[in-house]
Each structure stands twice: as C-alpha cells, then as structure tokens.
Amino acid sequence: DAGITQSPRHKVTETGTPVTLRCHQTENHRYMYWYRQDPGHGLRLIHYSYGVKDTDKGEVSDGYSVSRSKTEDFLLTLESATSSQTSVYFCATRFTYESQETQYFGPGTRLLVL
Amino acid sequence: GDSVTQMEGPVTLSEEAFLTINCTYTATGYPSLFWYVQYPGEGLQLLLKATKADDKGSNKGFEATYRKETTSFHLEKGSVQVSDSAVYFCALTHRGSNTGKLIFGQGTTLQVKP
C-alpha cells in the first residue's frame, strides 16, 4: 500500500461537462499513472507522469488531459465528458529499487457520464 | 506490440479445489511479469511477480512460474477458499523502461463456492 487516495470515489455527470479526478500519494514516488478499467479490456493507460510538470500520453489519451504541479498530486481532466468515458479510473504510483519495480494502485473512481 | 492474454472467465470452483488461470504474453526482450488481484469494490493489489525466466513468484498460497520458452505465467493455487473470489489480472512491464507502463490482460473472474 503506497498511501494512494483518489477523489471523488463516485461521480455522475452529464455529457459535455468538464470533470477532474484527483490522485494523491504520500510516498513521494516519482512516477504516477492514470488507467481506465473497462470490461473485456483490463486496464489501459491514459497518461502518466515522470515528475513534476513532466507528463506523457498513454494508449487511450484522447479526450483527457493531466497535470502534476506537486509530487504528491496527479490530476486527470476530462475536458468535455462523453458517454464513452464512463469507466472506473485508477491511479497508480511506481516504486523502484535497484532492478525491482512495483506499481501500487488507488481504490478507483467510478465515473458515470449520462 | 506487447500484449497479455488470459483465459476467459468466469471461473467457478468449489472450496478446496485446485486453481489454474492461464496467462500468455507477447513481448520483446525480457519483461517482468505480475499477477494483480482485485477484490470487489477495491483497487488492484500486487499478488506476486517474477522478473526473469524460471523465477517463481509466490504469495498467499498462489504461485506462478515465468516460462520464457512458452511465454507463459500461469497462476496456480492448490486449495482455493471463498475469500479468493476476485478478479485476477496478469500484466507485464519492461524492466528499466522509462515509462514503467503496465500492459494488462483482460482479467479473469474467479468465484469460489462453499
């Protein structure tokens, strides 16, 4: 457990509205990730960050943006929510030690776009 | 590109039965392999991992062996319990990767009946 919290845990919103999800970690891990989980797809990477103000796209980044102004916080924004973005969103951090690495996941945010 | 394929679920077993969940992967080089477990309503937890060929990861009675010749990492447990009911994800990442991105299989749901 890497002390990862996500907020909100549940959200219902309407198509076309902006939505921001927050991930907060207490372990000072450099790397942070946003994944979405959908039936039949497992988890897919949306965006990731390798440091403050350093971010890059994952495989399903269209319609999403991220920001990281502090090591502990990683924000995911849906600029204009669509029904296809209804999903469960997970934040993760990466711990590395010598050649070993592990990703720790937050509890998830369940988002419903009507 | 890299990919992970898991056996389709759901898998339904009686308590104390033997469990195998198949996982095969396609990847360049020598990835690290992981099994994550997701209990109902929770985030993903690392169950076990292996970082090189012939390594065996184990935890909580679960085991998986990194088989490079068959590109597989099958999850096994000798005697399942009702509390093992969850979704299991196989995943890979490339050691030393700049991104640390995890590539997930689609997940296998396990239901254990008393």
Contacts between the chains, C-beta under 8 A, distances in Angstrom:
chain1	res1	chain2	res2	distance
A	4	B	43	7.9
A	31	B	100	5.4
A	33	B	100	7.7
A	33	B	101	7.6
A	33	B	102	7.9
A	35	B	102	7.9
A	40	B	106	5.5
A	41	B	106	6.2
A	42	B	4	7.6
A	42	B	89	5.9
A	42	B	91	7.9
A	42	B	104	3.5
A	42	B	105	5.4
A	42	B	106	4.6
A	42	B	107	5.3
A	43	B	44	7.5
A	43	B	89	7.1
A	43	B	102	7.3
A	43	B	104	4.6
A	44	B	104	7.5
A	45	B	101	5.4
A	45	B	102	7.4
A	48	B	99	6.2
A	48	B	100	7.6
A	48	B	101	6.9
A	50	B	98	7.3
A	50	B	99	7.7
A	56	B	99	7.2
A	58	B	101	6.8
A	90	B	43	6.0
A	90	B	44	6.8
A	92	B	44	8.0
A	92	B	102	7.8
A	94	B	100	4.6
A	96	B	100	7.6
A	99	B	51	6.9
A	99	B	95	6.1
A	99	B	96	7.5
A	100	B	51	6.9
A	101	B	32	7.1
A	101	B	93	7.1
A	101	B	95	7.2
A	101	B	100	6.3
A	102	B	46	5.7
A	102	B	49	7.2
A	103	B	46	7.5
A	103	B	93	7.9
A	103	B	100	7.0
A	103	B	102	5.9
A	104	B	46	7.4
A	105	B	36	7.7
A	105	B	43	4.2
A	105	B	44	4.3
A	105	B	45	7.3
A	106	B	43	5.4
A	107	B	42	6.2
A	107	B	43	4.6
A	108	B	42	7.7
A	108	B	43	5.2
